Amino acid sequence: MQYQRSSALFNEAQEYIPGGVNSPVRAFKAVGGTPIFVKEAKGAYLTDEDGNKLIDYIASWGPLILGHAYEPVIEAVIEKAKKGTSFGMPTEIETELAKLAVSMVPNIDKIRFVNSGTEACMSAIRLARGYTSKDKIIKFAGCYHGHSDSFLIQAGSGAVTFGSPNSPGVTQGTAKDTLLASYNNLESVQALVDANKNEIAAIIIEPIAGNMGCIIPEEAFIKGLKELCTKEGILLIFDEVMTGFRLARGGAQEVLGINADIVTFGKVIGGGLPVGAFAARKEIMAKLAPEGPVYQAGTLSGNPLAMSAGLAMLTALNNNPEIFRSLADKTAYLHKGLSKVLTDAGIIHQINRFGSMISVHFTDEPVVDFESSAKGNNETFKKYFHGMLSNGVYLPPSAFESYFLNDALSYEDIDATIKALENFVTDLK
């Protein structure tokens, strides 16, 4: 495939946009080469500016669960745009989407819409602190909750020490209130709780992680985490920006059988437009302004275009819950096919999968947390990524990202994906 147009556009973009991109993973730093500039997309396919047609496995990093340019969403946005794009005032459609979301998700009574997953998680933490009158939070290494200062923290010298910022611009004062635990390691959480008794407002987690590859929580870990939070008066926050309305109508709470205290959403809930949300029981949400003292606001929150896209998307999913099984079956089929090709070629690998999320890791150890994910052979991954790309398949350009399947993918598309790997698998040795 040729990428002259994408290359030229990237060169131009770098003159005006830091790194040439508006979100770092798009720059291909982890895999090398020139980023692909998309011209248009439909269903399961992207078409880039050079005219290359690619089978898409990121679905805009998750939102496009029913495929690109899904007609009911497009029609809803067009019709709403004819009536105005933004008002900074209440609209009926905000309540319509709120009612539908609350009806689909377990254990939430009210929901507040914002403009991104980052904003949703940032607001959820502020709400948890305001509700509990405590300052500290626990997050997990490898879980990404957006680029708010509280979340850009790496491990300290030991399991019970304060975190330190791993991005310039994050202050030590902010970092001291964020404690870092290990995913799937309940003992690491217990140690932090014991060392910071009655000081922890919330524990925030991706219930199925997607930012160190797809990582599945062990049953004893996720259940133990809920029990620990209940015992210690700590709010459990599920970051369902990725998993909400993707794994099931009720997201990870439904499939794991765990009720979180606060849940954050993004991606699917906006149908491809910029939307985030956070939700909880009435008594927690009552702390939020204008009812309570915890302030949160946004000029474009509840934007009518985003609300119309989200309502069309969630309506389709709510009316057709078999979509979730269809997606899971397609993902299992992809898993089986990729694994067979890699195994037959003698390529060491692990594949993690949950619902319509999947990731391939080139390591001989099970991938259960950030540490084990980081042991994957990145040079092999680079060859794998570019080999798939040259054969017409677009994967996440990072070994630490989950794939997101969309239901527009046919089994013929998946067979073509498996065939693409067969075409160059010997180059991975």
N, C-alpha and C positions, 0 to 999 in steps of 0.2 A: 504494500500500500504506500501511496505517496502522501506527504503531509506538507507540501510547500506552502499552501495557503495558511494552515494552522501555524506553521513556523513564522511566517511573515507577520501574522496577527499577534503572535506572542512577543515578537521583537518590538512591535509597536506598543503593545500593552505595557511592557516593562519601562517605557519612557514616561508613562503617566500614572501607573498603578504599582505600588510596592510589590516587587517580585512578579509583576505581570498578572497577578490574580487577586481576587477578593476573598479567598479562603485558602490557607496554605497548602492543603493536600492536593489541590488542583495543579500545583506547579510541577508535579512529577519529581520532586527532590528525592523521594524515597526509592524511585525506580530508574531515574535518569531518562533522558530523551525529551521530546517536545510535547507539551500538553496538547490535547485534542480540543479544538474549538468546534462547538456544536452549532450547526445551522438550523436543524429542525429535528423533530422526533415524532414518531407515531407508534402506538402499541408497544411492542417489545424492542423497537429498533431506533437507534440514533443515526442521523446522517450528519457527517462533519462538513466543514467548509471546503474540503477537497473532494467531496462527493462520495466518500467511503461510507458504506452502510454497515453498522455494527450492532450485534446482539448485545443488549444492555443488561448488566447485572448490578447496577447501583440504584436505578429508579430514583434519581435525584437524591441519593442517600436515604431512600426509604419512603418518601411520601406517595410515590406514584404506584401504589399497590395494584391498581387495575390497569396500569400501562400509561404511556404518554398520550397526551391529548385525548383523554377519556371524554367522550362526547357529552354526557350529562354535566360534567364539571365545566367544560368549555362553554356550553350553552348557558349555564347558570351565571357564569362570570360575565359573558357578553350582555345578557339581558339586564343584569344588575348595573353594569358600567353605563348603560344608556340612561340610567336614572341618577347618575352621580357616583363619583369614586370615593369620596370621603366627606364626612360631615363634622366629626368631632362632637357628635351628639348621639343619644341612644337611637337604635333602630330595632324593629321587631325581629329581624333575622338573628340578632345576637341571642335573644331568648329562645328562638326556635332551635338553634344549634346547641345551646346550653341544655335545654330540656332533653334533646336526643342523646347527648353525651352522657348526662347523668343517668338516663334510663338504661344505657348500655353497660356502664362501668359499675362494678360492685363497690359498696362502701363509700360513695361520695354523695353529698347532698347539694353542694354548690360548686360552681366553677368560675374562674376569672380568666378572661382571654387577654393575652399579651401578644408580642410580635415575633418571638423566637423561643427556641428551647432554652437558650442561655438565659433569657429574661425570666422564663418560667422557673428555672431552677434557682436563680438568684432570689426571686421573690419568695419561693417556697422556704428557703433558708431564713430569710428575714421574718416570715410569718411564724416559723417554728421557734425562732428566738423570742419573738414577741409573745407567743402563746405560753412558752415555758419559763420565761424570764431567765434563761441560761444563755451563755455565749458560745460555747464550743460545739463543734460538729466533728463527726467521723466520716471520712470518705475512704474509698478503696483504691489502691494503686492500680492504674490501668483503666479505671472508670472515668469517663469524660462527661462533665456536666455543663459544658459551655466554658466560655473564657472569662467569666466573672472572677475577680481576684481571689475569692475564698476557695476556688476550685483548682487554681494553678499551683498546686503544692506537691512537693516530692517528699520522700521519707527522710527522717532525721537519722541520728546515729543508732537508734534502737527502737524497738516496737512501742515503747511508751514515751518517747521524746516528742517534742513539738516538731511539726513539719517546717520546712524552709521553702521559700518561693523558688520555683524553677522558671520564672519568667521575669526579666527586668520590669520594673514598674509595680510589682507586687511587694508591699511592704512587709517587714518582719512583724509589725503589729498585727497585720491581717493574718499572716501565716501562723502566728502563735495560737490562734483559736481553731485551727484546722488540724485534726489528728489523722494519721494515715494508717489504715489496716490492710491486711492481705485478703484478697478475694478467696472465698472458699476456706477460710481459716478463722473459725469462730474464736479460737483461743487468742488470736491477735486482737480481736475486738474486745474480748473480756478483759485482757490486760490493760487496754486503754481506758475502759470503763472503770476498772478498779483503781487506776492511777489518777483518775479525774472524777472522783465520786461527786454526784449531784451537780456537775458542771456542764454536762453534755445535753444540748438542746435536741439534737437530731442525728440520726445516721442516714446518710443518703447513699443509694446504691442503684446501679443498673441491674434490675432483677435478672435479666439475661443480658450479659455484657455484649457490646458490639464494637468497642473501641480498642480491643486488644485481640481482634478476631472475635468470633462468636464463642463466648464462654458460658457454659451452663452451670447454674448453681447446684451444688450438691444438696440433696433434700435435707439432711441433718443441719447443714449450714444455714439455709434460708429459713427453716422453721426455728432453729435455735436463735437466729437473729431477731425474729419477731418476738419470741419468748423473752429474750434479754431486754428488748426495748420496753415491753409491757411491764416487766418486773422493775425496771429502773426508772420508769417515767420518762423515757426518751421517745421522741416521735420518729417513726420509721417513714422515710421518704423514698418512694419508688420513682426513679427517673424513667418514665415510660415514653420519653421523646421518640425512641426508636420502636419500642414494643407495643405502645398503645395503639389499639385498633388495627394492629398488624398480625398479632399472634392469635387473636380471638376478638369477639365483640368487646369483651371486658379486659382485653390485654393480658399482661403477665399476672395480674392479681387473680384473674379467672383461671388461667391454666396452671398456676402454681398453688392455688388454693390458699393464698396468703393475703390478708387485708392490710394494706399500708395505711398510715395515718394521713399522709399527704401524697398526692400523685401529680407528676408533671407530664405534660404532653407537648407534642410538636409534630412536624412531618405530616403523617396521615390526616391528622385532625384539620389541616389546612388544605388538603386536596392538591398540594403543589404550590400554594401561595404562602407567603411568610405568616405563620401563626404559631403561637405557643399558648399554653394554658396550664393552670395549676388548680387542683381541686381537693376537697376534703369534706369532713363532716361539718354540720352546721356550727357546732360550738367552736371549732377551729377557725372556720371562715368568718365568723362573727367578729374576730379580732381585726379584720381587714377594713381599712378606710373605704367608704365613709361611715360604716357601722362602728368600727373600732379604731384603735390608735396606730395600727401598723400601716404605714403609708406605702402606696403603690399606685402609679398612674402611667398613662401613655396616650399621646395624642391620636395615634393610629390604632390603638387597641380596639378590637371589634370592628375593624375596617369592613365595610359591607362586601367588597369583592372577596376578601379572604373568607368571610362568614358564608358567603354563597357557595364558594368552592368547597369548603368544609362540610356544609350541610348536604350538598349533592353527593360527596364522597361517602360520608357516614350513612346516609340514607341507603345508598347502594349496598354497603356492607351489612347494614342492619337487616335489610330485606333479603339478603342472599348469604346467610352465614356459611353455606357450603363452600364459599370462596376460600375460607381459611383451610379447609381440608384439601381442597384442590391445590392450593399453594404448597401445603406441607407435602403432599404426594409428589408434586413436581420437584421439590427440593430434595426429597429422598431419592428420586430417580436420578437427579444430577449427582448426588453424593455417590450412589452406587456406580455410576458410569465413570466418574473421575477417578474414584478409588481403584477400580479395576484396571484402568489404563496405567496409572502410576505404579500399582503393585506388579502388574505383568512386566513393566519395564525395570523393576527393581529400584524404584525411587522411594526413599524413606519419606514418610509423610504421616500427618494426622489430619483428619477432617472432623470438624465440629459442626453440629447442626441442631437447630431448634426451630420448628415451624418453617417459616420461609426465610430464615437467616442461616447462613452457612459460611465457613471459612476453611481454607487449606493452609496447613502449616508444614514446613519442611523440617521436621524434627522427629527424633525417635522416642520422645517422651510425650505422655499425655499432656495436653494444654489445658490447664485448670485455673491459671491466674496470670498476672502480668509477667512474673519471673519466668514461668515456663513458656509463655508466648514469645518472650524476647530471645529465647534460645534457638528460634527457627533460623534456618540458613537464608539470610537475606539475598545473597548472590543467586541462589537457586530461584528465589521468588522473583527477582528481577527478570531472569530468563523466562520464567513461567508467564509473568505478566506480558512481556513484550512478544513472546511467542503466541499467546492467545490474541493479543491485539493485531498482530500481523495476519492472523487467520480469521479476523472479523468478529472478535469477541472482546467487549469492553468490561474489564473487571476493576474493582477498586485499586487505585495505584498506590497501595500501601499494604504491607503484610499485617498491619494491625487494624484492619477494617473488615467488618462483615460484608458479605454480599447481601443484597436485598432482591429477592425475586418478585416479579410482578405477574399477575394472572393472564396478561396478554401473551406471555411466553407459551409457545406450543411445545408438545413433545418433539416435534421435528426440529424446533429451535434448540432444544436441549440435546438432541442427538447430534446436531451440527456442532454444538459446543464441545461435546465429548470427542467428536471426530477431529475438531481443531487441535485438541491436546494430543491426539494420536499422531498428528502430522509432524510434531516436533519433540515428542516426549524423550527421545534418545538424546537430545541436546541438553537435557537437564542433568545428565550423569556427570 
